[in-house]
Amino acid sequence: MTNLPSLPPTWTGPSLDELDAACARAAAWLKAQTNPDGSVGDISDGFKTHRVPWSMALMGEVEAANAYLGWARRNLLASSSLTGPARILDDGWPYRDSVLIIGAHMLEQYDLSHALIDDMLSWQDPVSGGFSNDRLPDGSMSDEMDVPYACGPGFAALITGRLDAARRVAGFLTAMYDAQTELPDRFHLFWSRSRQRPILPTDPDWQQRFVVENAVDRSQRWTFGGIAAGFLGRLYLVDNDPVLLEYARKYQAYSMAATDAQFSYPAVCKTSWGASLLFQITGEQRYLDWLSRMAAWYLDTQVDEGYWHPLVENCVGDIIEVTTEFVMHIKILMSAIVSRPAASS
């Protein structure tokens, strides 16, 4: 970087140069995985490259990003939905759609973003405002919904101007938080579409992954608090509703109060998303301190080749998925800290 912007005087994390260099290493590695047709990695790994346009756009690699979108038009797009032959995976159905929509919209490829948003929004539960997580084998929507997989479509609705849908996601997040009965120890982050309440251990469909226990060292959905705070923060910038900021703080506080063992897992990444938005909005030192820690964590966990390892690594697609996500988080983090050169202003 040249002509570096000022950082908050109480920033204790890596320099902008160091963070920018990490993103450049990731971009070089990702470009090396790009195929002549614009696809990235092995398409038989499944639709794990959904964040390529978003991350490449943030890194200024617009040619690679647009080449990928060209491939997506030919291999993923079918009748205004992402149901083409390269889709393969049915998990996180509207969430994966949302990430591609955001990237396409950032790159002004509105034929994709506006064409796909209606199909994605058809997955929104009209009662709660959440989104069904997965497409079932018969093409129907799963009963289970959760916090992260609602926030992704919420971001896509927000960027494409579908504010009513975004506000319904906020309603889902506030209802989910208010329904918790075991705070601050446990957060039940999955919601049943049929029962219209959180899925609890007493339910026959409950699974261990449906709860985050803040003091327990194991692989958990540490992601949920940060993405909820990030989404509510983004919507707050539009609506300036203090209720949105209140719940963003609550979700982020849950994540920041969790055991330090969460830093042993890649899923801690999204806590920087929420802290970034909350620091941009409030300028509070506690969020800047968290970002300092997260920035150092990103650098410490990046391998020399430029990528990051996921928790489960069965194919290169898994590495691409986590690397494109971490780049996005670093860029959002950098944007937040330069937005307030003096933390008190």
C-alpha positions in Angstrom: 0.0 0.0 0.0 1.0 3.6 -0.5 -0.3 6.7 1.3 -1.6 4.5 4.1 -4.6 5.9 6.0 -4.2 6.5 9.8 -5.2 3.8 12.2 -6.8 4.4 15.6 -4.0 5.3 18.1 -5.0 2.4 20.4 -4.7 -0.2 17.6 -2.4 -3.0 18.7 -2.8 -5.4 15.7 -0.8 -5.9 12.6 -0.2 -3.1 10.2 -2.3 -2.4 7.1 0.7 -3.4 5.0 0.9 -6.8 6.7 -2.9 -7.4 6.3 -2.8 -6.3 2.7 0.1 -8.6 2.0 -1.8 -11.5 3.5 -4.7 -10.8 1.1 -2.3 -10.5 -1.8 -0.8 -13.9 -1.0 -4.3 -15.4 -0.9 -5.2 -13.7 -4.2 -2.2 -15.2 -5.9 -3.0 -18.7 -4.6 -6.7 -18.4 -5.7 -5.7 -17.2 -9.1 -3.4 -20.2 -9.4 -6.5 -22.4 -8.9 -8.4 -20.6 -11.7 -9.2 -22.7 -14.8 -9.2 -21.4 -18.4 -13.1 -21.4 -18.4 -13.1 -19.1 -15.4 -14.0 -21.7 -12.8 -11.9 -22.1 -9.7 -10.6 -25.5 -8.5 -12.3 -28.8 -9.3 -16.0 -28.3 -10.0 -16.6 -31.9 -8.9 -15.9 -30.7 -5.3 -19.3 -28.9 -5.4 -20.4 -25.3 -5.2 -17.8 -24.3 -2.6 -16.5 -21.4 -4.7 -19.6 -19.2 -4.1 -17.5 -16.5 -2.4 -14.9 -16.2 -5.2 -16.5 -13.1 -6.9 -17.0 -11.3 -3.6 -13.5 -11.9 -2.3 -11.8 -11.3 -5.7 -13.7 -8.0 -6.0 -12.5 -6.8 -2.6 -9.0 -7.6 -3.6 -9.3 -5.7 -6.9 -9.0 -8.9 -9.0 -12.0 -8.0 -11.1 -11.0 -9.9 -14.2 -10.8 -13.2 -12.3 -14.1 -12.4 -10.5 -15.9 -11.7 -13.8 -14.4 -14.7 -15.5 -15.9 -16.8 -12.7 -19.3 -15.1 -13.1 -19.1 -15.9 -16.8 -18.5 -19.6 -15.9 -21.4 -19.4 -13.5 -23.8 -18.1 -16.1 -22.9 -21.1 -18.3 -22.8 -23.8 -15.7 -24.9 -22.7 -12.6 -27.6 -20.5 -13.9 -30.8 -22.1 -15.1 -34.2 -20.3 -15.3 -33.2 -17.6 -12.9 -31.9 -20.0 -10.3 -28.6 -21.6 -9.5 -29.7 -25.1 -10.4 -27.3 -25.8 -13.3 -25.2 -29.0 -13.5 -22.3 -27.6 -11.5 -24.4 -27.0 -8.4 -24.1 -30.5 -6.8 -24.4 -29.5 -3.2 -27.8 -29.1 -1.5 -26.6 -27.9 1.9 -26.8 -24.2 2.8 -28.9 -23.7 -0.4 -30.1 -20.0 0.0 -26.9 -19.1 1.8 -24.7 -20.2 -1.1 -27.0 -18.3 -3.4 -26.8 -15.2 -1.3 -23.0 -15.1 -1.4 -22.9 -15.3 -5.2 -25.6 -12.6 -5.4 -23.6 -10.2 -3.3 -20.4 -10.8 -5.4 -22.3 -10.3 -8.6 -23.9 -7.1 -7.4 -20.6 -5.7 -6.2 -19.2 -6.3 -9.7 -22.3 -4.7 -11.3 -23.4 -7.9 -12.9 -27.0 -7.1 -12.2 -28.3 -9.7 -14.7 -27.2 -12.2 -12.1 -28.0 -10.5 -8.8 -31.4 -9.3 -9.8 -32.3 -12.5 -11.6 -31.4 -14.7 -8.6 -32.7 -12.7 -5.7 -36.4 -13.7 -6.2 -35.6 -17.4 -6.2 -33.4 -16.9 -3.1 -36.2 -15.0 -1.3 -38.7 -17.8 -2.0 -36.8 -19.7 0.7 -37.7 -17.2 3.3 -40.2 -18.4 5.9 -43.2 -16.0 5.8 -43.8 -16.4 9.5 -40.4 -16.0 11.2 -38.3 -14.4 8.5 -35.7 -17.1 8.7 -34.5 -19.2 5.7 -34.7 -22.9 5.3 -31.1 -24.2 5.5 -31.0 -27.0 2.9 -32.7 -28.4 -0.2 -33.9 -31.9 0.5 -33.6 -34.7 -2.1 -37.1 -34.2 -3.4 -36.4 -30.5 -3.9 -38.3 -29.3 -0.9 -37.1 -27.0 1.9 -35.7 -28.3 5.2 -37.6 -27.6 8.4 -34.5 -26.4 10.2 -33.3 -22.8 9.9 -30.5 -21.1 11.8 -28.8 -17.8 12.5 -25.9 -17.8 10.0 -28.0 -19.2 7.1 -30.6 -16.4 7.7 -28.0 -13.6 7.8 -26.4 -14.5 4.4 -29.7 -14.0 2.5 -30.3 -10.9 4.7 -27.0 -9.4 3.4 -28.1 -10.2 -0.2 -31.5 -8.7 0.3 -29.9 -5.6 1.7 -27.4 -5.1 -1.1 -30.1 -5.5 -3.8 -32.5 -3.1 -2.1 -35.0 -5.7 -0.8 -35.2 -4.0 2.5 -38.5 -5.6 3.6 -36.9 -9.1 3.4 -33.8 -7.8 5.2 -36.0 -6.4 8.0 -37.8 -9.7 8.3 -34.4 -11.4 8.9 -33.7 -8.9 11.7 -37.1 -9.9 13.1 -36.0 -13.5 13.0 -32.7 -12.7 14.8 -34.4 -10.7 17.6 -37.1 -13.4 18.1 -34.3 -16.1 18.2 -32.4 -14.2 20.8 -35.5 -13.5 22.9 -36.4 -17.2 22.8 -33.2 -18.2 24.6 -33.6 -19.5 28.1 -30.1 -20.7 28.9 -28.0 -17.6 28.4 -25.1 -16.9 29.0 -24.1 -20.6 28.9 -25.9 -21.9 25.9 -27.4 -20.6 22.7 -29.8 -22.7 20.7 -29.3 -21.3 17.2 -31.5 -23.6 15.1 -35.2 -22.8 14.6 -37.9 -25.2 13.5 -40.1 -23.9 10.6 -43.0 -26.1 11.6 -42.9 -25.4 15.3 -41.8 -21.8 15.1 -39.4 -21.9 18.0 -35.8 -23.0 18.6 -35.0 -26.7 18.3 -34.2 -28.0 21.7 -32.6 -31.1 23.2 -36.0 -32.4 24.0 -37.0 -32.4 20.3 -36.6 -35.7 18.3 -34.8 -33.9 15.5 -32.2 -32.2 17.8 -28.5 -32.6 17.1 -25.4 -31.5 19.1 -24.5 -29.0 16.4 -27.8 -27.1 17.1 -26.3 -25.5 20.3 -23.3 -23.4 21.1 -22.0 -23.9 24.6 -19.7 -21.0 25.4 -17.4 -22.6 27.9 -16.9 -25.9 26.0 -13.8 -26.6 23.9 -15.1 -28.4 20.8 -15.9 -27.6 17.2 -19.1 -25.5 17.3 -20.9 -22.8 15.3 -18.8 -20.0 16.8 -19.8 -18.2 13.6 -23.3 -17.3 14.6 -22.8 -14.3 16.9 -20.4 -12.4 14.6 -22.5 -12.8 11.5 -25.7 -11.8 13.3 -23.9 -8.7 14.7 -22.5 -7.9 11.2 -25.9 -8.1 9.5 -27.7 -6.2 12.2 -24.9 -3.6 12.0 -25.2 -3.2 8.2 -29.0 -2.8 8.5 -28.6 -0.3 11.3 -26.5 1.8 8.9 -29.6 2.0 6.7 -32.4 2.2 9.3 -30.7 3.8 12.3 -33.0 1.8 14.6 -31.5 1.5 18.1 -33.1 -1.9 18.5 -30.9 -3.3 15.7 -27.8 -1.9 17.4 -28.9 -3.4 20.8 -29.2 -6.9 19.4 -26.0 -6.6 17.4 -24.3 -5.9 20.7 -26.0 -8.8 22.3 -25.0 -11.3 19.6 -21.4 -10.0 19.5 -21.1 -10.1 23.3 -22.0 -13.8 23.4 -19.3 -14.6 20.9 -16.7 -12.4 22.6 -17.5 -14.0 26.0 -16.8 -17.5 24.7 -13.9 -19.6 25.8 -10.5 -18.8 24.2 -10.6 -22.3 22.9 -12.7 -20.9 20.0 -9.5 -19.6 18.5 -8.5 -23.2 17.9 -11.2 -23.4 15.2 -11.7 -21.6 11.9 -15.3 -20.8 12.8 -14.0 -18.0 15.1 -13.6 -16.0 11.9 -17.0 -14.4 11.8 -16.5 -12.8 15.2 -14.4 -10.2 13.4 -17.4 -9.4 11.1 -19.5 -8.3 14.0 -16.7 -6.5 15.8 -15.9 -4.6 12.5 -19.4 -3.2 12.1 -19.8 -2.4 15.8 -16.4 -0.6 15.9 -17.3 1.4 12.7 -20.7 2.4 14.3 -19.6 3.0 17.9 -15.8 3.5 18.0 -15.7 1.5 21.2 -12.3 0.2 22.3 -13.6 -3.3 23.2 -14.4 -4.0 19.6 -11.1 -2.6 18.4 -9.3 -4.8 20.9 -11.1 -7.8 19.5 -10.2 -6.8 15.9 -6.5 -6.5 16.9 -6.6 -10.0 18.2 -8.5 -11.4 15.2 -6.1 -9.6 12.7 -3.2 -11.3 14.4 -5.0 -14.6 14.3 -5.6 -14.4 10.5 -1.9 -13.8 9.9 -0.8 -16.5 12.3 -3.0 -19.2 10.7 -2.3 -18.4 7.1 0.2 -20.8 5.5 3.1 -19.6 3.4 1.4 -20.5 0.1 -1.3 -18.0 0.9 -4.3 -20.1 1.9 -5.9 -21.2 5.2 -6.8 -24.6 6.3 -10.5 -25.4 7.1 -11.5 -27.6 10.0 -12.6 -30.4 7.6 -10.4 -30.7 4.5 -11.5 -33.4 2.1 -10.7 -31.5 -1.1 -9.2 -28.3 -2.5 -12.7 -26.9 -2.7 -12.7 -26.9 1.2 -9.5 -24.8 1.2 -10.9 -22.4 -1.5 -14.1 -22.0 0.6 -12.3 -21.0 3.8 -9.7 -18.9 2.1 -12.2 -16.7 0.2 -14.1 -16.2 3.4 -11.1 -15.2 5.4 -10.0 -12.6 2.7 -13.5 -11.1 2.9 -13.3 -10.8 6.7 -9.8 -9.2 6.6 -11.0 -6.6 4.1 -14.0 -5.8 6.2 -11.8 -5.6 9.2 -9.4 -3.2 7.4 -12.3 -1.0 6.2 -13.6 -0.8 9.8 -10.4 0.3 11.4 -9.5 3.0 8.8 -13.0 4.4 9.2 -12.1 5.7 12.6 -8.5 7.0 12.7 -9.1 8.2 16.3 -11.2 5.7 18.3 -12.8 8.5 20.3 -14.1 10.5 17.3 
